Amino acid sequence: MDKMREMLEVALDWVNRLPEVPVAYAAEDRVPVHTRASPLLEFTLHASGSESLIEVAGLRRRSRPGDFALMDAHFGNRGTPRGQWGFWCLSLDAATWPGPTLSRSPVLEAVSLRHPARVLAQFDEVGRVYKRHTETRSCRLKAEVLRLLCDLYEDCGFASRPAVASPSCQAALDAMDERQADPALDLACLARAASLSVAQLCRRFQREVGASPMRHLNRLRIERACDLLRKTTLNVGEVAHAVGFSDPLHFSRVFRRQVGLPPSAWRRASDRPR
Protein backbone atom coordinates (compact mmCIF):
# COMPACT_ATOMS: atom_id res chain seq x y z
CA MET A 1 0.00 0.00 0.00
CA ASP A 2 1.50 3.33 -1.04
CA LYS A 3 1.66 6.46 1.06
CA MET A 4 -1.44 7.98 -0.56
CA ARG A 5 -3.69 5.07 0.38
CA GLU A 6 -2.12 4.81 3.83
CA MET A 7 -2.88 8.46 4.56
CA LEU A 8 -6.43 8.18 3.22
CA GLU A 9 -6.97 5.13 5.41
CA VAL A 10 -5.77 7.04 8.48
CA ALA A 11 -7.93 10.03 7.49
CA LEU A 12 -11.04 7.84 7.23
CA ASP A 13 -10.51 6.36 10.66
CA TRP A 14 -9.67 9.77 12.15
CA VAL A 15 -12.73 11.59 10.78
CA ASN A 16 -15.00 8.67 11.65
CA ARG A 17 -13.94 8.86 15.31
CA LEU A 18 -14.30 12.63 15.64
CA PRO A 19 -17.57 14.02 17.04
CA GLU A 20 -17.32 16.84 14.49
CA VAL A 21 -15.18 17.06 11.38
CA PRO A 22 -12.76 20.06 11.62
CA VAL A 23 -13.37 21.62 8.20
CA ALA A 24 -11.47 24.90 7.81
CA TYR A 25 -12.26 25.45 4.11
CA ALA A 26 -14.27 23.73 1.38
CA ALA A 27 -14.63 25.53 -1.94
CA GLU A 28 -13.51 25.66 -5.57
CA ASP A 29 -10.82 28.20 -6.44
CA ARG A 30 -10.43 29.63 -9.94
CA VAL A 31 -7.33 31.71 -9.26
CA PRO A 32 -3.75 30.73 -8.34
CA VAL A 33 -3.61 29.33 -4.82
CA HIS A 34 -1.16 30.40 -2.10
CA THR A 35 -1.80 28.90 1.32
CA ARG A 36 0.27 30.37 4.13
CA ALA A 37 1.94 28.04 6.62
CA SER A 38 -0.83 26.65 8.82
CA PRO A 39 -1.68 23.30 10.51
CA LEU A 40 -3.94 22.01 7.76
CA LEU A 41 -4.27 18.76 5.83
CA GLU A 42 -5.69 19.45 2.36
CA PHE A 43 -7.52 17.22 -0.09
CA THR A 44 -7.62 18.80 -3.55
CA LEU A 45 -9.01 18.04 -7.00
CA HIS A 46 -7.84 19.67 -10.21
CA ALA A 47 -11.34 19.92 -11.68
CA SER A 48 -10.81 21.75 -14.96
CA GLY A 49 -8.63 24.07 -16.99
CA SER A 50 -4.94 24.20 -17.74
CA GLU A 51 -1.97 22.25 -16.41
CA SER A 52 -0.68 23.52 -13.08
CA LEU A 53 2.35 23.26 -10.85
CA ILE A 54 1.66 22.26 -7.22
CA GLU A 55 4.40 23.10 -4.71
CA VAL A 56 4.82 22.22 -1.03
CA ALA A 57 8.14 23.41 0.37
CA GLY A 58 10.74 21.81 -1.96
CA LEU A 59 8.31 19.25 -3.44
CA ARG A 60 6.75 19.87 -6.85
CA ARG A 61 4.19 18.03 -8.93
CA ARG A 62 2.59 18.88 -12.26
CA SER A 63 -1.19 18.63 -12.11
CA ARG A 64 -3.80 18.13 -14.82
CA PRO A 65 -7.62 17.98 -14.75
CA GLY A 66 -8.70 14.79 -13.00
CA ASP A 67 -5.72 14.73 -10.63
CA PHE A 68 -6.22 14.41 -6.88
CA ALA A 69 -3.54 15.73 -4.53
CA LEU A 70 -3.15 15.23 -0.80
CA MET A 71 -0.89 17.79 0.85
CA ASP A 72 -0.22 19.57 4.10
CA ALA A 73 0.04 23.31 4.68
CA HIS A 74 2.47 23.33 7.61
CA PHE A 75 5.13 24.69 5.24
CA GLY A 76 2.65 26.57 3.05
CA ASN A 77 1.74 25.47 -0.47
CA ARG A 78 1.07 26.91 -3.92
CA GLY A 79 -0.97 26.01 -6.98
CA THR A 80 0.05 27.90 -10.11
CA PRO A 81 -1.93 27.18 -13.29
CA ARG A 82 -0.68 28.08 -16.76
CA GLY A 83 -4.06 29.61 -17.53
CA GLN A 84 -7.54 29.31 -16.09
CA TRP A 85 -8.44 26.40 -13.87
CA GLY A 86 -10.93 25.01 -11.37
CA PHE A 87 -9.31 23.68 -8.16
CA TRP A 88 -11.35 22.17 -5.34
CA CYS A 89 -9.87 22.17 -1.85
CA LEU A 90 -11.08 20.58 1.38
CA SER A 91 -8.90 21.77 4.28
CA LEU A 92 -9.05 20.01 7.63
CA ASP A 93 -7.55 21.34 10.86
CA ALA A 94 -4.87 18.74 11.57
CA ALA A 95 -4.37 19.55 15.29
CA THR A 96 -5.58 16.06 16.27
CA TRP A 97 -4.22 14.20 13.21
CA PRO A 98 -3.16 10.72 14.44
CA GLY A 99 -0.82 9.88 11.58
CA PRO A 100 2.85 10.80 11.03
CA THR A 101 3.70 14.25 12.36
CA LEU A 102 2.98 16.62 9.47
CA SER A 103 5.13 19.45 10.81
CA ARG A 104 8.35 17.42 10.44
CA SER A 105 8.43 17.15 6.66
CA PRO A 106 6.22 18.35 3.78
CA VAL A 107 3.60 16.03 2.26
CA LEU A 108 2.58 16.09 -1.40
CA GLU A 109 1.03 12.96 -2.90
CA ALA A 110 -0.85 13.02 -6.20
CA VAL A 111 -2.68 10.54 -8.41
CA SER A 112 -4.81 10.55 -11.57
CA LEU A 113 -8.33 9.48 -10.65
CA ARG A 114 -10.20 6.81 -12.57
CA HIS A 115 -13.61 8.47 -12.05
CA PRO A 116 -12.93 12.17 -11.48
CA ALA A 117 -16.52 13.21 -12.30
CA ARG A 118 -17.88 11.18 -9.40
CA VAL A 119 -15.31 12.60 -7.01
CA LEU A 120 -15.95 16.12 -8.30
CA ALA A 121 -19.66 15.72 -7.57
CA GLN A 122 -18.82 14.72 -3.99
CA PHE A 123 -16.45 17.68 -3.53
CA ASP A 124 -19.32 19.87 -4.69
CA GLU A 125 -21.67 18.25 -2.16
CA VAL A 126 -19.18 18.81 0.68
CA GLY A 127 -18.89 22.48 -0.34
CA ARG A 128 -22.66 22.86 -0.50
CA VAL A 129 -23.19 21.43 3.00
CA TYR A 130 -20.26 23.44 4.40
CA LYS A 131 -21.97 26.68 3.37
CA ARG A 132 -25.27 25.75 5.05
CA HIS A 133 -26.11 26.80 8.60
CA THR A 134 -28.77 24.41 9.85
CA GLU A 135 -29.29 22.34 12.96
CA THR A 136 -28.08 19.20 11.17
CA ARG A 137 -25.06 20.83 9.44
CA SER A 138 -22.43 19.15 11.64
CA CYS A 139 -23.82 15.64 11.10
CA ARG A 140 -24.40 16.14 7.40
CA LEU A 141 -20.93 17.62 6.88
CA LYS A 142 -19.25 14.70 8.61
CA ALA A 143 -21.27 12.24 6.53
CA GLU A 144 -20.36 13.97 3.25
CA VAL A 145 -16.66 14.27 4.14
CA LEU A 146 -16.57 10.56 4.99
CA ARG A 147 -18.24 9.76 1.70
CA LEU A 148 -15.66 11.86 -0.14
CA LEU A 149 -12.79 10.12 1.63
CA CYS A 150 -14.31 6.73 0.78
CA ASP A 151 -14.64 7.72 -2.89
CA LEU A 152 -11.04 8.90 -2.97
CA TYR A 153 -9.74 5.78 -1.24
CA GLU A 154 -11.56 3.50 -3.67
CA ASP A 155 -10.73 5.56 -6.74
CA CYS A 156 -7.15 6.74 -6.41
CA GLY A 157 -5.83 4.48 -9.16
CA PHE A 158 -2.87 2.18 -9.41
CA ALA A 159 0.16 4.46 -9.46
CA SER A 160 0.59 7.54 -7.31
CA ARG A 161 2.41 10.37 -8.98
CA PRO A 162 5.38 11.07 -6.73
CA ALA A 163 6.56 14.48 -5.65
CA VAL A 164 10.31 14.94 -5.99
CA ALA A 165 12.73 17.61 -4.86
CA SER A 166 15.48 17.40 -7.49
CA PRO A 167 15.11 19.04 -10.93
CA SER A 168 16.71 15.98 -12.54
CA CYS A 169 14.04 13.57 -11.27
CA GLN A 170 11.35 16.11 -12.14
CA ALA A 171 12.74 16.22 -15.70
CA ALA A 172 12.63 12.43 -15.92
CA LEU A 173 9.01 12.40 -14.70
CA ASP A 174 8.12 15.12 -17.21
CA ALA A 175 9.61 13.00 -19.99
CA MET A 176 7.50 10.05 -18.85
CA ASP A 177 4.37 12.22 -18.90
CA GLU A 178 5.11 13.63 -22.34
CA ARG A 179 6.37 10.43 -24.05
CA GLN A 180 4.57 7.71 -22.13
CA ALA A 181 3.13 6.23 -25.35
CA ASP A 182 6.48 6.22 -27.17
CA PRO A 183 7.99 2.69 -27.21
CA ALA A 184 11.40 4.26 -27.91
CA LEU A 185 11.40 5.93 -24.48
CA ASP A 186 14.01 3.94 -22.59
CA LEU A 187 16.38 4.43 -19.68
CA ALA A 188 18.96 6.21 -21.83
CA CYS A 189 16.32 8.71 -23.02
CA LEU A 190 15.25 9.41 -19.45
CA ALA A 191 18.86 9.91 -18.37
CA ARG A 192 19.40 12.43 -21.17
CA ALA A 193 16.24 14.28 -20.18
CA ALA A 194 17.54 14.44 -16.61
CA SER A 195 21.07 15.47 -17.71
CA LEU A 196 22.51 12.55 -15.73
CA SER A 197 24.23 9.30 -16.50
CA VAL A 198 22.06 6.18 -16.41
CA ALA A 199 23.66 5.08 -13.14
CA GLN A 200 23.21 8.51 -11.53
CA LEU A 201 19.54 8.67 -12.56
CA CYS A 202 18.82 5.18 -11.25
CA ARG A 203 20.35 5.94 -7.85
CA ARG A 204 18.65 9.33 -7.47
CA PHE A 205 15.27 8.17 -8.81
CA GLN A 206 15.25 5.12 -6.54
CA ARG A 207 16.05 7.32 -3.56
CA GLU A 208 13.38 9.96 -4.27
CA VAL A 209 10.59 7.90 -5.85
CA GLY A 210 11.15 4.49 -4.29
CA ALA A 211 11.29 2.61 -7.59
CA SER A 212 13.55 2.39 -10.63
CA PRO A 213 12.76 4.74 -13.55
CA MET A 214 11.58 1.95 -15.86
CA ARG A 215 9.50 0.30 -13.17
CA HIS A 216 7.74 3.59 -12.50
CA LEU A 217 7.24 4.18 -16.24
CA ASN A 218 5.65 0.74 -16.58
CA ARG A 219 3.34 1.50 -13.65
CA LEU A 220 2.17 4.66 -15.44
CA ARG A 221 1.69 2.77 -18.70
CA ILE A 222 -0.34 0.02 -17.03
CA GLU A 223 -2.48 2.62 -15.24
CA ARG A 224 -3.24 4.22 -18.62
CA ALA A 225 -3.89 0.78 -20.12
CA CYS A 226 -6.50 0.06 -17.45
CA ASP A 227 -8.21 3.32 -18.32
CA LEU A 228 -8.30 2.42 -22.02
CA LEU A 229 -9.51 -1.11 -21.36
CA ARG A 230 -12.34 0.25 -19.24
CA LYS A 231 -13.42 3.19 -21.42
CA THR A 232 -12.72 2.09 -25.04
CA THR A 233 -13.29 -0.87 -27.34
CA LEU A 234 -9.62 -1.09 -28.38
CA ASN A 235 -8.35 -4.67 -28.42
CA VAL A 236 -5.45 -5.70 -26.21
CA GLY A 237 -2.86 -5.26 -28.96
CA GLU A 238 -4.12 -1.76 -29.75
CA VAL A 239 -4.06 -0.83 -26.07
CA ALA A 240 -0.50 -2.15 -25.79
CA HIS A 241 0.69 0.08 -28.64
CA ALA A 242 -1.27 3.07 -27.33
CA VAL A 243 0.57 2.97 -24.00
CA GLY A 244 4.08 2.39 -25.33
CA PHE A 245 4.53 -1.39 -25.65
CA SER A 246 5.66 -2.58 -29.09
CA ASP A 247 5.13 -6.24 -28.13
CA PRO A 248 1.58 -7.17 -26.98
CA LEU A 249 2.83 -10.36 -25.33
CA HIS A 250 5.33 -8.40 -23.22
CA PHE A 251 2.55 -5.95 -22.38
CA SER A 252 0.31 -8.79 -21.20
CA ARG A 253 3.07 -10.20 -18.99
CA VAL A 254 3.78 -6.81 -17.40
CA PHE A 255 0.05 -6.14 -16.97
CA ARG A 256 -0.56 -9.47 -15.24
CA ARG A 257 2.46 -9.01 -12.98
CA GLN A 258 1.19 -5.61 -11.80
CA VAL A 259 -2.58 -6.08 -11.76
CA GLY A 260 -2.93 -9.80 -11.07
CA LEU A 261 -5.02 -10.63 -14.18
CA PRO A 262 -4.39 -10.71 -17.93
CA PRO A 263 -5.72 -7.61 -19.75
CA SER A 264 -8.77 -9.38 -21.25
CA ALA A 265 -9.76 -10.93 -17.93
CA TRP A 266 -9.30 -7.61 -16.14
CA ARG A 267 -11.55 -5.89 -18.72
CA ARG A 268 -14.29 -8.49 -18.19
CA ALA A 269 -14.03 -8.15 -14.41
CA SER A 270 -14.17 -4.34 -14.53
CA ASP A 271 -17.33 -4.49 -16.69
CA ARG A 272 -19.27 -6.51 -14.12
CA PRO A 273 -21.89 -4.57 -12.18
CA ARG A 274 -20.96 -3.96 -8.55
N, C-alpha and C positions, 0 to 999 in steps of 0.2 A: 504493500500500500504506500503510495507516494505521499509527500508532505501535504499536498492539497487535500486529499481525501482524509488524511489524519486530522488536519485542522478542522475540516467540516464536521467530522465525527465528534470531535471535542465540542465544537460550537453547538451542535444539536443537543448533546447531553447537557451542556451548560445552560442554554436557553430553556430547555425543558424543565430544569430544576428551579429556575428563578421564579419568584412570585409575579414579577413584572419584567418584561424585556426592556433593557436600558437603551432605547433608540434615541440617538442624539440628532440624527438627520436621515431623511428618506425622501429623495426627490431626484428628478432628472435635470442634469445641467446641460446647457447648450453652449457654454463658453469654456475656455481653458480653465482647468481646475488647479488651485494651489491651496493645499491644506496645511496650515501651520502645525508645528509640533504639538501634539495633544494625545492623550491616552485613549485612542480610538482603534477599533478593529473594523475595517471597511470591506464590504462586499460590493463589487461594482460590475456593471454590465455595459460594454460598448454596444449601444443599441443601434446606432445608425451613423452615417456620415463617413468622413475620411479617416485614413490611417492616423494613429496617434502614437506618441511616445509616453509611456508611463514610467515615472522615476520615483524611487524611494531610497533616500540617501544615495549610495553609490550603485544601487541596482537599477537596471533599465530593461524595459520590455516593450517591443512594438506591439500595438494593439489594433485589431480590425473589428468591424461589426460582427457580433456573434461571440466575441471573446469575453470570458468572465475572469476577473482578477480579484484575488484576496490579498489585502495588504494592511499594514498597520500605519498609524500616523504619528507614532512616538518620535520619529525623526523628520516628520513632515512628508508630504508627497506632492507630486505634480502630474497632471495630465495635459499634454500639449498636442492638440490635433493639427494636422496640416491645413485643414479648412474647417467647415462646419461639422458638427457631430452632435449626437445625443448620447449622454453618459449617465446611467443610473447609479446612484450610490446609496447604500444602506450603511450608516455608521452606528456602531454600538459602543457604548462606554465600556472599556475593557478593564475597569478597576477590579472586578472580581473574576477576571478570566482565569480559568484553572489550568490552562495549557502552559507551554514553555514561556518564560518571561519575555514579553514583547519588547521591553525597554533595553534589552541587552544587545540585540542585533536586528536590523531591518528585515521585514518580511514582504516579499512580493512573489506571489505564485499566480500563474495565468494558464488558462486552457481554452481551447475552442470548443464551444458547446455543440452537442449534437442536435438539440431542439431549442435554439435560442428564443423562438417566438413564444414558446410555453413559459420559459423563464422570464421573459420580458413581461408577459401578462401578469405574472405573480409579483414582479417588482412593482408594477403599476398598482396592483391591489394593495400591497404594503403601503405605498405612498398615499393611496386614497384613504386608507384607515388611519394612517398617522395624522392626517390633516383634520380628521373628525374629532369633535369633542362631545362625546356622549357617555352615558353611564357605563356602557359596555366596552368602551374604547380599549382599555387595558387588556381585557380578555381577547377581544378580536385581534388586536395588534400582535399579541403573543402567538395566537393561532396562525395568523398569516405569515409571520416571520418563520415559524417552524415549518410551515408548508414550503416557503421559499428555500429554506436550508435543505429540506428533503429533496426538492426538485434539483437543486444544485448538486447534492451528493450523488443522486442517481444519474445525473446527466452531464458529468464533467469530463466525459470522454476517456480515451485510452492514454494519451500522452500529454502530461502537463508541459507547458512551455516555460522553460526555466528562465529565471532572471540571472544575469551574470554581471560581474563588475568590470571585467577586462574588455577593452575595445576589440581585441583579437578574437575572443570567443563570440562577442556580439557580431562581428563581421562574418564569422563562420555560420552562425545562426541565420543571419540575413541571407547568406548565400543559399542555405537550405530552404528558406521561405520562398526565395525568388526562383530557384531552379529545382524544386522538389520533384517535378515531373521529368526532368532531364536524366536519362539513363547514363549519360556521360559524366554526371557529377560524382566524382570519387574523392578519396581522401586527399589526393594531390591537389585537386581543384580547391577543396576547402582550405588546405594549408596555404595556397597562394592567396585566397581571399583574405585570410587572416594575417598574411605577411609573416608567416612562421614556417619553420621546417615541419615535416610530417611528425617527427618525434616530439617537437616542442608543442605542437597543437594537441596531440594525443594526451600528453601529460597535463597540460593546462585545462583542456576540455573535461578530462576525467575528474580533475580536482574541483572544477566549478559546477559542472552539470551532473556528475555522478555516473556518467556513462561515456563510452567511446563515441567519437563523432559519427561513425557509420552506424553504430547501434541506435543512436538517437535519430539519425536520418531515417532509418528503417521504421522506427516507431512512428514518426510523422507520416511516412508513406502508408503504413498500414492503417493509421487513423483515417487518412483521406480515403483509402480503399473501402473501409467500412461505410463511410458516408456515401460513396458512389454505389456500393452494393445495395444499400438501403433505399436510396432515392432515385436510382436510374435503372434502366433495363439493359445496360451494358453487360456483355458476357464477361466471364472471368479473365479471359485473355485481353479483352479491351480495357478492363479495369487495371490489369497489371501494367499495360503500356501507359495508361493515363497517369499512373502514380510513379513512373520511373523505373519499372522493371522490364528489361528487354526479353527475359525468359519467363513465361507464365508458370512453368514448373517450379522454378526457383521462388517466384512470388508465392505460390501456394505453400511451399515448405516454410518460408518465413512467416506467412500469415498464420499457418497452423501453430507454429512454435510460439507466436505471440498471443494469439487469441484463444487457442485450444480447439479450434474446429477448422476444417478446410473452408475456403471461401464460399463454395456453393451451399454447404451445410449451414454455415453461419447466416447466409442470406435467407434460407428457409426458416431458420429459427427466429430471426429478427422480424419476419413477416407474420409470425403467429400472433393472434390477439392475446393481450395480457389481461 
